[in-house]
Amino acid sequence: MEDTLSKALVQKIKTADDKEPIEDGTIYFAPAGYHLLVEPDYSFSLDISEPVQYSRPSIDVTFESVAEIYKENCTAILFSGANQDGAQGLLMIKRYGGTTFVQDPTTAEVPIMPEAAIQLDAQERILSIQEIKDYIKQLT
């Protein structure tokens, strides 16, 4: 996904590092093998605790920490994936007043993740990949 987005967007896209301050205008990905959390000082922390939903990194872990820190000032997009990870975290962001989207499952390589979020009504809107790109572009 990083390569796909970096070709389509002007925003800086990178893998997050432990204790790295979050920069405006940057899209971050969790490094393989680590849960990615957002700290109250708006930096990242990496965690190697047990997998959640068979995943490490777990999207739920990241989304839950983001919801608690950013509350209504958060936007989250859940893409394609092979398990239900991310659905609960997305719902938490929505409950905190954040903006939540899921990739249209009919366009997802593996639709299980977006379908799980839709079943929970965790999204405000379902977007195609092009709509996701357009939304991210308009944020800058």
ABEGO torsion letter per residue (X at the ends): XAAAAAAABABBBBBBBBGBBBBBGBBBBBBBGBBBBBBAAGBBBBBABBBBGGBOBBAAAAAAAAAAAAEAABBBBBBBBABABGAAAAAAAAAAGBBBBBBBAAABABAAAAAAAAAAGABABBBBAAAAAAAAAAAX
